[in-house]
Amino acid sequence: MQLATLCYLKQNNKTLMLHRVKKENDMHEGKWNGLGGKFESGETPEECVIREIEEESGLKIFNPTLHGCISFPAFDDIKDWFVFIFSATEFSGELIDSNEGNLEWIEDEKITTLNLWEGDKIFMDWINKDKFFSAKFIYENKKLKSHSVIFYPNKIN
């Protein structure tokens, strides 16, 4: 199982999205995604997401918010992925030219018009409604076949 993170940076009713058009043999080619990636040895989900955001965008995030976790069985036709889903509104730095794709601030109301994975439209709504979730999304041949979710009560501070 591959552990990974996915994060949506938000600012002024816009979300930083990555248009995956630069990497060779990218299973996400042509899709728009949040930022994130694979865990390195010994990392916590928070350490991974902070490192990945900085590597992909040049931005240093602070206090990322965990919204839930998603299991993607055999997502890349080989292995299962388990992804921690975050958002962040606190960050510093300047955007870089990412080797993953083109970074762009997209108006929140236009995100669902982008070429997203089908499941992203579903769980991004959960993030926007501040629901904490554990989910499973099953894809076959890059098409969403089914999903299931359990919502948990909001955390008490």
C-alpha positions in Angstrom: 0.0 0.0 0.0 1.3 3.4 -0.9 0.8 6.2 1.7 0.3 9.7 0.3 -1.1 13.1 1.0 -3.2 15.5 -1.0 -3.7 19.2 -0.1 -5.8 22.1 -1.3 -4.3 25.5 -0.6 -7.1 28.1 -0.3 -6.9 31.9 -0.5 -9.5 34.6 -1.4 -12.1 32.2 -2.6 -9.5 30.5 -4.8 -7.8 27.1 -4.6 -4.3 26.3 -5.9 -4.6 23.5 -8.4 -2.0 21.6 -10.4 -2.7 20.8 -14.1 -0.7 17.6 -14.7 0.8 18.2 -18.1 4.6 17.9 -17.6 5.6 14.4 -16.4 6.1 11.5 -18.7 4.0 8.4 -18.1 1.9 10.3 -15.6 -1.3 8.4 -14.7 -2.8 11.8 -13.9 -1.9 13.3 -17.3 -4.3 16.1 -18.2 -6.1 16.1 -14.9 -6.3 18.9 -12.4 -5.3 17.9 -8.8 -4.4 19.4 -5.5 -0.8 19.1 -4.4 0.9 16.3 -2.5 2.6 13.0 -2.9 4.2 9.9 -1.4 5.4 9.6 2.1 9.2 9.3 2.7 10.4 6.9 5.4 9.5 8.0 8.9 7.3 10.9 8.0 4.0 11.8 9.6 1.1 12.8 7.3 1.7 16.5 8.3 5.5 16.3 7.6 4.8 14.7 4.2 2.2 17.3 3.2 4.4 20.2 4.2 7.4 18.8 2.3 5.4 17.9 -0.8 3.7 21.3 -1.0 7.1 23.1 -0.7 8.7 20.8 -3.4 5.8 21.2 -5.8 4.9 24.8 -5.3 7.7 26.6 -3.5 5.2 27.5 -0.7 5.7 26.7 2.9 2.4 25.8 4.6 1.6 26.1 8.3 -1.1 24.3 10.3 -2.5 22.1 7.6 -6.1 20.9 8.4 -6.7 17.2 8.1 -10.2 16.5 6.6 -10.1 12.7 6.2 -8.5 9.7 4.6 -9.3 7.9 1.4 -8.4 4.4 0.3 -8.0 3.8 -3.5 -7.8 0.1 -4.1 -5.6 -0.8 -7.1 -5.8 2.9 -8.2 -2.8 2.6 -10.5 -3.8 -1.0 -11.5 -0.9 -2.2 -9.3 -1.1 -1.1 -5.7 -3.6 0.3 -3.2 -3.2 4.0 -2.3 -4.1 5.4 1.1 -4.3 9.2 1.0 -4.6 11.8 3.8 -6.6 14.8 2.6 -5.6 18.3 3.8 -6.3 21.9 3.2 -4.2 24.9 4.2 -4.9 28.6 4.4 -1.6 29.7 6.0 1.5 29.7 3.8 4.4 31.9 2.8 6.7 32.1 -0.2 6.5 32.5 -3.9 5.1 30.0 -6.5 7.8 28.2 -8.5 7.6 26.6 -11.9 6.6 23.1 -10.9 8.0 20.1 -12.7 4.7 18.2 -12.0 2.6 20.6 -14.1 1.2 24.1 -14.2 0.1 25.7 -11.0 -2.9 28.0 -11.1 -5.2 29.7 -8.6 -8.7 28.7 -9.6 -11.9 30.4 -8.4 -13.7 27.9 -6.1 -17.0 28.0 -8.0 -15.1 27.0 -11.2 -13.2 24.0 -9.8 -15.8 21.4 -10.7 -15.6 22.5 -14.4 -12.0 21.4 -14.6 -10.9 17.9 -15.8 -10.9 16.4 -12.3 -11.0 12.7 -11.3 -14.7 11.9 -10.8 -14.2 11.2 -7.1 -12.5 14.5 -6.5 -15.7 16.3 -7.1 -17.3 14.2 -4.4 -14.8 14.6 -1.7 -14.0 18.2 -2.4 -17.6 18.9 -1.5 -17.0 17.2 1.8 -14.0 19.4 2.5 -16.0 22.5 1.7 -18.7 21.4 4.1 -16.0 20.7 6.8 -17.0 17.1 7.1 -14.4 14.7 8.6 -14.4 11.4 6.6 -13.0 8.0 6.0 -13.8 6.8 2.4 -13.0 4.3 -0.3 -13.1 5.1 -4.0 -12.9 2.3 -6.5 -11.7 3.0 -10.0 -11.5 0.7 -13.0 -9.8 1.8 -16.2 -9.6 5.4 -14.8 -13.4 5.5 -14.2 -15.1 5.7 -10.8 -17.0 2.5 -10.2 -18.2 3.1 -6.6 -17.4 4.9 -3.4 -18.3 4.6 0.3 -17.8 7.0 3.2 -18.2 7.2 6.9 -18.5 10.8 8.4 -17.3 11.5 11.9 -18.4 14.3 14.2 -16.3 17.4 14.0 -13.4 17.6 16.3 -13.8 19.4 19.6 -11.1 21.9 20.5 
